[in-house]
Amino acid sequence: MTTLMPTTPRLALALCASLLMGTPAFAGLNDYNVCPRLGNSVQIEAGRTIPDVCYTGFDCIAGLRGHWLDLTDTVLLHTDGPVYPGAKTRVSIAETGADIRAREQCVPPASKTRQGYVAIRLEDIVTPGNHILEVKRIGNIGLNRHSDSIPLEIRNGGNFLNLSASGRQPFTAPAGQVRELDIAGRGLQQLRVKAGVRQPFPAAVSSPSPGAAPAPGSGTLAGRMAARVGNGTAATLPVNAQQITFDPKPFEIVSARFDSVRIRVNVLRAGTVNLEDYFEFVPPSPGIVVTPAINNDFGWPRIEVQP
């Protein structure tokens, strides 16, 4: 003989309405978080806000809070756009429950009574773009299936330069001396120096007094060859002649691998240099820009050029 659990009139009415309407009585998504798991691979500047996105090449957690989400038994990731052949992000349930605060910190705390939660783990993320993460669960008293979904943005994590060699202190180099620095990251075989970059912190040029010849400067056209030929005779350069500098390249790439790059630094004057102004990643094909989302979100390496 089967014993039925007693129900209050309110609960019985809710269950009947649920069966007739095909929706759960107390179901629905209330809040969610998305938390990239970057670990020690990426250093983040103080004061930077971590966006609610995932990055290719890193794990990620999505925490959903709402009524009966602890009954979730299936998760799906729908991709908006092309999928690389043979590549598929692994999606699995990491944790479920109905506690006010979950063990997984990415799950929002409950704001009402009986709010379940589910934490979803994403691994081997390979496809950037806009996605939909869907969670499915059984309906009331075992009937029907119900689902909720959230938008999920995945950004390119395949190309980035780490902020520093250790900790969060910037790299250092002496002014006017050559130093080689090793910088870690990913996709660094595609790193290059931007075309046309010149020495940062140009020296101030004082205006000569009227009628006075400019003082020959080291490394300038006036200093190396302060003469021109006119009508077959040598003549001094005019006072307002443009001086062309022969300063050394401030940066050169010595060697590069997928996860590290060695750059040669030769900055003549002291100051702080942001490498975003001097380096870029090679586009895979014309018209396609490689966007180092991690550097754009968390900052680029800096070099403190010391006097």
C-alpha positions in Angstrom: 0.0 0.0 0.0 1.3 3.4 -1.0 1.3 6.1 1.6 0.8 9.7 0.3 2.5 12.6 2.1 -0.1 15.1 3.4 -0.3 18.4 1.7 -1.6 21.7 2.7 -4.4 23.2 0.6 -2.0 26.0 -0.6 0.7 23.5 -1.7 -1.9 21.2 -3.4 -3.3 24.2 -5.3 0.2 25.2 -6.3 1.1 21.8 -7.6 -2.2 21.5 -9.5 -1.5 24.9 -11.1 2.0 23.7 -12.0 0.8 20.6 -13.7 -1.8 22.4 -15.7 0.5 25.2 -16.8 3.5 23.0 -17.4 5.8 25.2 -15.2 7.3 24.5 -11.8 5.5 25.9 -8.8 8.5 27.7 -7.3 11.1 27.8 -10.0 13.2 30.4 -11.8 16.6 32.0 -12.0 17.2 34.8 -9.5 20.8 35.8 -9.9 24.1 34.5 -11.3 27.9 35.2 -11.4 30.6 34.3 -13.9 34.1 33.9 -12.5 37.2 33.2 -14.7 39.8 30.9 -13.0 43.1 32.5 -14.0 45.2 31.2 -11.2 48.8 32.3 -11.0 49.1 32.5 -14.8 47.8 36.1 -14.9 48.7 38.9 -12.6 46.2 41.6 -12.1 46.8 45.2 -11.2 45.4 46.5 -7.9 42.0 48.2 -8.4 41.1 46.3 -11.5 37.6 44.8 -11.7 37.4 41.2 -12.9 34.7 41.1 -15.6 31.9 38.5 -15.6 33.4 36.7 -18.6 35.4 33.5 -19.4 38.7 33.4 -21.3 39.8 30.7 -23.8 42.6 28.5 -22.4 41.4 28.9 -18.8 38.8 27.3 -16.6 35.7 29.2 -15.6 32.8 28.9 -13.1 29.2 30.1 -13.6 27.2 30.2 -10.4 23.4 30.3 -10.7 21.0 30.9 -7.8 17.2 30.4 -7.9 14.3 28.2 -6.8 15.0 24.5 -7.3 18.2 25.0 -9.3 19.8 22.5 -6.9 17.8 19.9 -8.9 19.8 20.7 -12.0 21.0 17.5 -13.7 22.0 18.6 -17.2 24.0 21.6 -18.6 24.5 22.7 -22.2 26.6 25.4 -23.8 25.2 26.8 -27.0 27.7 28.6 -29.2 26.7 31.6 -31.3 29.1 31.4 -34.2 31.6 28.9 -35.8 33.1 26.2 -33.7 36.7 25.0 -34.3 36.8 21.5 -35.8 37.3 18.9 -33.1 37.2 21.5 -30.3 34.6 21.4 -27.6 34.4 23.1 -24.3 33.8 20.7 -21.4 30.9 21.7 -19.2 29.9 19.9 -16.0 28.1 20.4 -12.7 30.6 21.3 -10.0 28.2 21.7 -7.0 24.5 21.9 -6.2 22.7 22.8 -3.0 20.3 25.0 -1.2 22.4 26.6 1.5 22.3 30.4 1.9 26.0 30.6 1.0 27.6 27.9 -1.2 31.1 26.5 -0.8 31.8 27.8 -4.3 32.2 31.5 -3.9 31.1 32.3 -7.4 27.5 31.4 -6.5 25.5 34.4 -5.3 24.1 34.2 -1.8 20.4 33.4 -1.4 18.0 36.4 -1.0 14.9 34.4 -0.2 14.0 31.1 1.5 14.5 27.9 -0.4 16.7 29.2 -3.2 18.7 26.4 -4.7 21.9 26.9 -6.6 24.1 25.2 -9.1 27.8 25.9 -9.9 28.9 25.0 -13.5 32.5 24.3 -14.4 33.8 25.1 -17.9 37.1 23.6 -19.0 39.2 23.5 -22.1 37.5 26.6 -23.4 38.4 27.1 -27.0 35.8 29.2 -28.8 35.5 32.9 -28.0 32.3 34.8 -28.7 28.8 35.0 -27.3 27.3 31.9 -25.9 24.2 30.7 -24.0 24.7 28.5 -20.9 21.5 26.4 -20.2 20.8 24.4 -17.1 18.0 21.8 -17.1 16.2 20.0 -14.2 13.3 17.7 -13.5 9.9 19.3 -12.9 7.6 19.0 -10.0 6.9 15.5 -8.7 9.0 14.1 -11.5 6.9 15.4 -14.4 8.1 17.6 -17.3 11.6 19.2 -17.6 12.4 22.8 -17.0 15.4 25.0 -17.8 17.0 28.4 -17.3 19.8 30.0 -19.3 22.2 32.9 -19.0 24.3 34.7 -21.6 28.0 33.8 -21.4 30.8 35.9 -23.1 34.1 34.2 -23.8 37.1 36.4 -24.6 40.4 35.5 -26.3 42.9 34.3 -23.7 45.3 32.9 -26.1 47.5 36.0 -26.4 48.8 38.0 -23.5 51.9 39.4 -21.8 52.2 38.9 -18.0 52.5 42.1 -16.0 55.8 41.3 -14.3 58.3 38.6 -13.6 57.1 38.1 -10.0 54.5 39.8 -7.9 53.0 43.0 -9.2 56.2 45.2 -9.5 57.0 46.5 -12.9 60.1 45.4 -14.9 63.1 47.7 -14.5 65.9 48.7 -16.9 68.7 51.4 -16.6 68.5 54.4 -18.9 70.9 54.5 -21.7 72.0 50.9 -21.2 71.0 47.7 -23.0 69.1 45.2 -20.9 67.4 42.0 -21.9 64.1 41.1 -20.1 62.2 37.7 -20.1 58.4 38.1 -20.1 56.0 35.2 -19.7 52.5 34.9 -21.2 50.8 33.0 -24.0 50.9 33.1 -27.8 54.1 35.2 -27.6 55.5 33.7 -30.9 53.0 36.2 -32.5 54.3 39.2 -30.6 56.1 42.0 -32.6 57.3 45.5 -32.1 54.9 48.1 -33.7 56.2 49.7 -36.8 57.6 53.2 -36.5 58.1 53.3 -32.8 60.7 55.8 -31.5 62.4 56.5 -28.3 60.0 57.5 -25.4 60.7 60.6 -23.5 62.3 62.7 -26.2 64.9 65.2 -25.0 63.7 68.8 -25.0 65.2 70.9 -27.8 65.9 74.6 -26.9 65.4 77.2 -29.5 68.7 78.8 -30.7 69.2 82.6 -30.4 68.6 84.5 -33.6 71.6 84.2 -36.0 73.3 81.6 -33.9 74.3 78.3 -35.4 72.8 75.2 -33.7 75.2 73.3 -31.4 76.2 70.0 -32.9 74.4 67.3 -31.0 75.5 63.7 -30.7 73.5 61.4 -32.8 72.0 64.2 -35.0 72.5 65.0 -38.6 73.9 68.4 -37.6 76.5 66.8 -35.4 77.6 64.1 -37.8 77.7 66.1 -41.0 77.1 69.8 -40.3 77.6 70.9 -43.9 75.8 70.8 -47.3 76.9 71.5 -50.8 75.6 74.5 -52.6 76.9 75.7 -56.0 79.9 73.4 -55.6 80.9 74.9 -52.2 80.5 73.7 -48.7 78.1 75.7 -46.5 76.9 75.4 -42.9 73.3 74.2 -42.3 70.8 76.9 -41.8 69.7 77.7 -38.2 66.2 76.3 -38.8 67.4 73.1 -40.4 65.6 70.0 -39.1 67.8 67.7 -37.1 67.3 64.0 -37.9 68.0 61.8 -34.9 69.8 58.5 -35.0 68.6 57.1 -31.7 68.8 53.4 -31.2 65.6 51.3 -31.3 64.0 51.3 -27.9 62.8 47.7 -28.1 63.8 44.6 -30.1 62.6 41.0 -29.8 65.6 38.7 -29.3 63.7 35.4 -29.1 60.1 34.2 -28.7 58.3 31.0 -27.8 54.6 30.3 -27.1 54.9 31.0 -23.4 57.9 33.4 -23.1 59.6 36.2 -25.0 63.0 37.9 -24.5 63.1 41.6 -25.4 66.1 43.9 -25.6 65.5 47.3 -24.0 67.6 50.3 -24.8 65.7 53.4 -23.6 67.8 56.5 -23.3 65.9 58.5 -20.7 64.2 57.7 -17.4 60.5 57.2 -17.1 57.7 54.6 -17.1 57.0 52.8 -20.4 53.8 51.0 -21.1 54.4 48.2 -23.5 50.9 48.5 -25.0 52.3 51.5 -26.9 55.2 49.6 -28.4 54.1 45.9 -29.0 51.3 44.2 -30.7 50.3 40.6 -31.7 50.5 39.6 -35.4 47.1 39.2 -36.9 46.5 35.6 -38.2 45.3 37.1 -41.6 44.9 40.5 -43.1 41.9 42.4 -41.6 41.7 40.2 -38.5 42.9 41.9 -35.3 44.4 39.8 -32.5 43.0 41.4 -29.4 44.8 40.4 -26.2 41.7 40.6 -24.0 43.6 39.7 -20.8 46.0 42.6 -21.2 43.1 44.9 -22.2 41.1 43.9 -19.1 43.9 43.7 -16.5 46.7 45.9 -17.9 49.9 45.7 -19.9 53.5 45.2 -18.5 55.3 48.4 -17.6 59.1 49.1 -17.6 60.5 51.5 -15.0 63.5 53.0 -16.8 65.7 54.2 -14.0 68.2 57.1 -14.2 
